Amino acid sequence: MAEQPVEAQQRDAPAEVPLYPVYGAGYYLPQPPKSRVVIKADLLPAISVLSLISLLGIPLAYLWSLLAPSQLKSVTPRGLIPLTAESYHRFDSIALFVLLGFGAGLIVGVGVWFLRERRGPVTMVAAVLGSLGAAYLATLMAGMFTGWMYEVPSTTNIGDTLTIAPTLESVWVILAQPLATALAYGVLAAWNGMDDLGRRLG
């Protein structure tokens, strides 16, 4: 019997039947690749974010110096004594700074979140540290602004009433802004639900 051509042999060869898993056996689904935390590529932008946010302490201090209430104190032989109910303004000044810092922190957290291509823990840490620096800078600049707005009399007499510039008597007020920044950024990251927080869509 004459041999068939090679093409005929290939055509007549039995087709390969794909192997199917055994009935009842579990299916293996490959796991999607996990997103890695980008650090090196985000370091330089994070430093820029930190520096820019820190400068927000200047307008924050100026706004506080405009809104914070002053105190009326009377000159007595024992020193300066606040008038009735004027001592409450000490708390008002602290509460106002905390509210301004908290609001600024929320704005910073949401604003940094819109940097889609740089979303991640590196940018979040930079935003929180920048907010902490801004709040600390605001406490330093607040005294300078109030010094410009309120005059200090050269001489005083017993019975005089003086207008005293507002002051911040607690250093813990600087924690409001970074905590608000971390809260806003963390809530947005948890609400996002994407493995890379949407960086690839940037």
C-alpha positions as CSV (number, residue, x, y, z in Angstrom):
1,M,0.0,0.0,0.0
2,A,1.4,3.4,-1.0
3,E,2.2,5.8,1.7
4,Q,-0.1,8.8,2.0
5,P,1.3,12.3,1.6
6,V,2.4,14.2,4.8
7,E,-0.5,16.6,4.5
8,A,-3.0,13.8,4.3
9,Q,-1.4,12.2,7.4
10,Q,-1.7,15.4,9.3
11,R,-5.3,15.9,8.2
12,D,-6.3,12.3,9.2
13,A,-4.6,12.6,12.6
14,P,-7.0,12.5,15.6
15,A,-7.7,15.9,17.1
16,E,-6.4,16.6,20.5
17,V,-9.2,16.6,23.1
18,P,-8.8,19.3,25.8
19,L,-8.6,17.9,29.3
20,Y,-11.4,18.9,31.6
21,P,-11.2,18.9,35.4
22,V,-12.6,15.9,37.2
23,Y,-16.2,16.3,38.1
24,G,-16.6,17.6,41.6
25,A,-13.0,18.9,41.8
26,G,-12.5,22.5,42.8
27,Y,-11.5,25.0,40.2
28,Y,-8.3,26.9,40.5
29,L,-8.6,30.6,39.9
30,P,-5.3,32.5,39.6
31,Q,-4.9,35.3,42.1
32,P,-4.7,38.8,40.6
33,P,-1.3,40.5,41.1
34,K,-1.1,42.4,44.3
35,S,-0.4,46.1,44.0
36,R,2.9,47.1,45.5
37,V,3.4,50.2,47.6
38,V,5.3,52.7,45.5
39,I,7.9,54.5,47.7
40,K,10.8,55.8,45.6
41,A,8.7,57.3,42.9
42,D,6.6,59.1,45.4
43,L,9.4,60.5,47.6
44,L,10.1,63.7,45.7
45,P,6.4,64.6,45.2
46,A,5.8,63.8,48.8
47,I,8.5,66.3,49.9
48,S,6.8,68.9,47.7
49,V,3.4,68.2,49.2
50,L,4.9,68.4,52.8
51,S,6.6,71.7,52.1
52,L,3.6,73.3,50.4
53,I,1.1,72.2,53.1
54,S,3.5,73.5,55.8
55,L,3.2,77.0,54.3
56,L,-0.6,77.0,55.0
57,G,0.3,77.8,58.6
58,I,0.9,81.5,57.6
59,P,-2.7,82.2,56.4
60,L,-4.1,80.1,59.2
61,A,-2.3,82.2,61.8
62,Y,-3.4,85.4,60.2
63,L,-7.1,84.3,60.1
64,W,-6.9,83.2,63.7
65,S,-5.5,86.6,64.7
66,L,-8.4,88.3,63.0
67,L,-11.1,86.2,64.6
68,A,-9.7,85.4,68.0
69,P,-11.3,87.6,70.8
70,S,-9.1,89.9,72.9
71,Q,-9.3,90.2,76.6
72,L,-10.1,93.3,78.7
73,K,-8.0,93.4,81.8
74,S,-7.8,95.9,84.6
75,V,-4.6,97.2,86.1
76,T,-4.5,96.6,89.9
77,P,-1.8,96.6,92.5
78,R,-1.7,92.8,92.2
79,G,-1.2,92.9,88.4
80,L,-3.5,92.5,85.5
81,I,-6.9,91.0,86.3
82,P,-9.4,90.1,83.6
83,L,-12.8,91.7,83.8
84,T,-16.0,89.7,84.4
85,A,-16.4,86.9,81.8
86,E,-13.4,88.1,79.9
87,S,-11.4,85.1,81.1
88,Y,-13.6,82.8,78.9
89,H,-11.9,84.3,75.9
90,R,-8.8,82.2,76.7
91,F,-10.8,79.1,75.9
92,D,-12.5,80.8,72.9
93,S,-9.0,81.4,71.4
94,I,-8.0,77.8,71.8
95,A,-11.3,76.4,70.5
96,L,-11.2,78.7,67.5
97,F,-7.7,77.6,66.6
98,V,-8.7,73.9,66.9
99,L,-11.7,74.5,64.6
100,L,-9.7,76.3,62.0
101,G,-7.0,73.6,62.1
102,F,-9.6,70.9,61.8
103,G,-11.2,72.5,58.8
104,A,-7.9,73.1,57.2
105,G,-7.0,69.5,57.8
106,L,-10.1,68.3,56.1
107,I,-9.5,70.5,53.1
108,V,-5.8,69.3,52.9
109,G,-6.9,65.6,53.1
110,V,-9.4,65.9,50.3
111,G,-7.1,68.1,48.2
112,V,-4.2,65.7,48.4
113,W,-6.5,62.8,47.6
114,F,-7.1,64.4,44.2
115,L,-3.5,63.7,43.3
116,R,-4.6,60.5,41.8
117,E,-1.2,59.4,40.4
118,R,0.4,59.8,43.9
119,R,-2.2,58.1,46.1
120,G,-0.8,55.9,48.7
121,P,0.8,55.8,52.2
122,V,3.8,57.9,51.3
123,T,1.6,60.8,50.2
124,M,-0.6,60.4,53.2
125,V,2.3,60.5,55.6
126,A,3.6,63.6,53.8
127,A,0.2,65.3,54.1
128,V,-0.1,64.5,57.8
129,L,3.4,65.8,58.6
130,G,2.8,68.9,56.5
131,S,-0.3,69.6,58.4
132,L,1.5,69.2,61.7
133,G,4.2,71.6,60.5
134,A,1.5,74.1,59.3
135,A,-0.2,74.0,62.7
136,Y,3.1,74.5,64.5
137,L,4.1,77.3,62.2
138,A,0.7,78.9,62.8
139,T,1.3,78.9,66.6
140,L,4.6,80.7,66.0
141,M,3.2,83.3,63.5
142,A,0.0,84.0,65.5
143,G,2.0,86.0,68.1
144,M,3.6,88.1,65.4
145,F,0.3,89.0,63.8
146,T,-1.4,89.8,67.1
147,G,1.6,92.0,68.0
148,W,1.0,94.0,64.9
149,M,-2.8,94.4,65.6
150,Y,-2.7,95.2,69.3
151,E,-0.7,98.1,70.7
152,V,1.1,97.7,74.0
153,P,0.9,101.0,76.1
154,S,4.2,102.3,77.3
155,T,2.9,103.4,80.7
156,T,-0.1,102.2,82.8
157,N,-1.8,103.4,85.9
158,I,-3.8,101.7,88.6
159,G,-7.4,101.3,87.4
160,D,-6.7,101.4,83.6
161,T,-8.4,98.9,81.4
162,L,-6.2,97.3,78.8
163,T,-7.0,95.3,75.7
164,I,-4.8,92.2,75.7
165,A,-4.1,90.3,72.5
166,P,-5.3,86.7,72.3
167,T,-2.9,84.0,73.1
168,L,-2.6,80.2,72.7
169,E,-2.0,78.7,76.1
170,S,-1.8,75.0,75.0
171,V,0.6,73.4,72.5
172,W,-1.8,70.5,72.0
173,V,-3.9,72.6,69.6
174,I,-1.4,71.6,66.8
175,L,-2.8,68.1,66.7
176,A,-6.2,69.1,65.3
177,Q,-5.1,69.7,61.7
178,P,-2.9,66.5,61.2
179,L,-5.7,64.4,62.7
180,A,-8.3,65.9,60.4
181,T,-6.0,65.3,57.4
182,A,-5.5,61.7,58.3
183,L,-9.2,61.2,58.9
184,A,-10.2,62.7,55.6
185,Y,-7.6,60.8,53.6
186,G,-8.2,57.5,55.4
187,V,-12.0,57.7,54.9
188,L,-11.5,58.4,51.1
189,A,-9.1,55.6,50.8
190,A,-11.4,53.1,52.6
191,W,-14.3,54.3,50.5
192,N,-12.3,53.8,47.2
193,G,-12.1,50.1,47.4
194,M,-9.6,49.7,44.6
195,D,-6.3,47.8,45.1
196,D,-4.2,50.6,43.9
197,L,-6.6,53.4,45.0
198,G,-7.1,54.4,41.4
199,R,-3.5,55.3,40.6
200,R,-3.6,53.5,37.2
201,L,-6.5,55.7,36.1
202,G,-4.5,58.9,36.6
